[in-house]
Amino acid sequence: MTNGEFRLAYVPGVTPGKWAELWAERVREVPLRLVQTPAAEIVPLLRDGGVDAAFVRLPVDREALHVIPLYLETTVVVVPKDHAVAAVEEVEVADLADEDVFEPLDDVLAWDHRPGQPAFTRPESTAEAIELVASGAGVLLLPQSLARLHHRKDLTYRTVTDAPQSQIGLAWLEAVTTDLMEDLIGIVRGRTPNSSRGRNPQQQPTRKKPPQKRSTPKHRRQTRRRT
C-alpha cells in the first residue's frame, strides 16, 4: 500500500466492481485503486511491488505467492454471425475440426491438443484475433469474459462444452499478508463483516445468565412425640 491506497490489479475480462463496492463500504478509510493489467504482466507487477494484490488467470508461477482459486470461466468460440456455429446453442471441440482456429500470442487457455486447423497467422493479441475473425478468416476460442470484453455486433459466440477452462484466482505476496489484505480476502470469499475470520470482527454482546432463584427451604413440620 502506498499513498494511503490499496492497489488491486486485475486481468482483462475480470469485473471487480462488486468487490470494489463492498470494499468502499467496509474499508472506508483506505481507497481501492483498480489497475487493469495484461495477463502476462500481472505477476511481475505484483512481485515488483507495483500492486498489493491481483486477480490473475491460473495457472501462474506461485513462488513466494499466496493464491486463492476463485472461479472457473466458460470457454466459448467466437464466430461471425452468419457462421454455421451461430445456428446452435453449444458445440464440442470435435465440431470445430475443419475450422481455421486462431491462437493469439496472449492466449490464456491451456490445450493438450488444439482444436481445428492452425490459422494462417498468430496474432499478437486477442483484440487482433477478433478483427481477423470478423473478416471471416477463422474462429477463436477464449474465456467468455474476454468474448464479452471484445464484443462486436457482427460477431457472436457459443459455449464449447468440452474445452479447457480458464480459472481466476486472487494472488498476493506471501511476505505481505496485511490487515487490508485480510479485508480483501474476506470480501472476495463472501464473508460478512461480522465473520470471526475477518479483520476487526464486530463483537457480539455477551449475554449474562439471569441470576438463579434460590429455592426457599420448606419448614419441616414438627411432630409432637407422644409421652
KASUL-V966102 format. One line per field, one symbol per residue. ss: DSSP state (a for helix, b for strand, c for the rest). phi: phi as a letter, one per 30 degrees, with the letter a starting at -180 (. if undefined). burial: # if it has 9 or more other C-alpha atoms within 8 Angstrom, else .. Layout:
ss: ???
phi: ???
burial: ???
This chain:
ss: cbccbbbbbbccccccaaaaaaaaaaccccbbbbbbccaaaaaaaaacccccbbbbbbccccccbbbbbbbbbcbbbbbbcccaaaaccbbcaaaacccbbbccccccccccccccbbcccccccaaaaaaaaaccccbbbbbaaaaaacccccbbbbbbcccccbbbbbbbbcccccaaaaaaaaaaccccccccccccccccccccccccccccccccccccccc
phi: .bhibccbdadejdcdeddddddddcbddbdcccbdbeedcddeddddidbcaadccddbdceiccbcdcaccdcbccbddcdedddcdabceddcecddcdbddceccccdbddicdddacddbdeddedddddidlbbcadedddddcebdcbbbbdcdcddcdbcbcbadedbcdedddddeddddiddedddcddhddddddddddddddddddddddcdddc
burial: ....########......##.###..#...##....#.#..##.##....########......###.#...########.....#....###..##.#########.#.....#####..#####.###.###..###########.......#######...#########...#...####.##...#..##..#..#..........................
